[in-house]
Amino acid sequence: MPSEGCCTHLLPWSPMDLVVSNPPYIFRKDMEQLAPEIYSYEDLLALDGGDEGMDIITHILTLAPQLLNASGSIFLEVDPRHPELVSSWLQSHPDLHLSLVGVREDFCGRPRFLHVQKSAP
């Protein structure tokens, strides 16, 4: 579970046009399958995104209406399983006035980069 202050320190600088984040997004069940060089040297808190890898992602999206200007955007690097999960999550939270407007692939053709945009209420 993300700490309450995870992104709130950004609020004094809002509204922003753009937020770019590479949040912890690895599914907790996948943590034990990480390559030894990653598991041994990376801070595990920077990798573990919770049960579905969405803990920090949803925290960022929940805070987005306060962070972004009227048509501001968030760009996220995510797990290839996340575009569908994020889309569903956003649809279940229409009060946030956020839409998934783009999904881009990485060099291996996997959907890894999301463009989420705020719209007027």
ZICORTA-V628599 format. One record per pair of residues at least 4 apart in sequence whose ideal C-beta (glycine too) atoms are under 8 Angstrom apart, sorted by the first residue. I is the first residue (numbers start at 0). J is the second residue. Records with the same first field share a line. If there is no record, write none. Layout:
I: J ; J
//
This chain:
0: 49 ; 54
1: 5 ; 54 ; 55 ; 58
3: 7
4: 8
5: 55 ; 58 ; 59
6: 58 ; 59 ; 62 ; 66
7: 62
9: 13 ; 15 ; 18 ; 62 ; 66
10: 62 ; 65 ; 66
13: 65 ; 66 ; 67
14: 66 ; 67 ; 68 ; 69 ; 71
15: 66 ; 67 ; 68 ; 71
16: 67 ; 68 ; 71 ; 72
17: 71 ; 72 ; 73 ; 74
18: 59 ; 63 ; 66 ; 67 ; 71 ; 72 ; 73 ; 74
19: 73 ; 74
20: 59 ; 73 ; 74 ; 75 ; 76
21: 75 ; 76
22: 48 ; 55 ; 56 ; 59 ; 75 ; 76
23: 44 ; 45 ; 46 ; 47 ; 48 ; 49 ; 52 ; 54 ; 55
24: 48 ; 52 ; 53 ; 55 ; 56 ; 75 ; 76 ; 77 ; 78 ; 81
25: 29 ; 30 ; 33 ; 46 ; 47 ; 48 ; 52 ; 78
26: 30 ; 48 ; 49 ; 50 ; 51 ; 52 ; 78 ; 80
27: 47 ; 48 ; 49 ; 50 ; 52
28: 50
29: 33 ; 52
30: 38 ; 43 ; 46 ; 47
33: 37 ; 38 ; 46
34: 38
35: 39
36: 40
37: 41 ; 46
38: 43
41: 45 ; 46
42: 46
43: 47
48: 52 ; 53 ; 54 ; 55 ; 56 ; 78
49: 53 ; 54 ; 55
50: 54
51: 84
52: 56 ; 77 ; 78 ; 80 ; 81
53: 57 ; 81 ; 84 ; 85 ; 88
54: 58
55: 59
56: 60 ; 75 ; 77 ; 81 ; 85
57: 61 ; 88
58: 62
59: 63 ; 73 ; 75
60: 73 ; 85 ; 88 ; 89 ; 92 ; 95 ; 97 ; 115
61: 92 ; 95
62: 66
63: 67 ; 71 ; 73 ; 95 ; 97 ; 115 ; 117
64: 95 ; 96 ; 97 ; 117
66: 71
67: 71 ; 72 ; 73 ; 117
68: 117
69: 117 ; 119
70: 116 ; 117 ; 118 ; 119
71: 116 ; 117
72: 100 ; 114 ; 115 ; 116 ; 117
73: 97 ; 113 ; 114 ; 115 ; 116
74: 112 ; 113 ; 114 ; 115
75: 85 ; 112 ; 113 ; 115
76: 111 ; 112
77: 81 ; 82 ; 85 ; 111 ; 112 ; 113
78: 111
79: 109 ; 110 ; 111
80: 84
81: 85 ; 113
82: 86 ; 99 ; 102 ; 110 ; 113
83: 87
84: 88
85: 89 ; 99 ; 113 ; 115
86: 90 ; 99
87: 91
88: 92
89: 95 ; 97 ; 98 ; 99 ; 115
92: 97
96: 117 ; 118 ; 119 ; 120
97: 115 ; 116 ; 117 ; 118
98: 115 ; 116 ; 118
99: 113 ; 114 ; 115
100: 114 ; 115 ; 116
101: 113 ; 114
102: 110 ; 112 ; 113 ; 114
103: 110 ; 111 ; 112 ; 113 ; 114
104: 108 ; 109 ; 110 ; 111 ; 112
105: 109 ; 111 ; 112
//
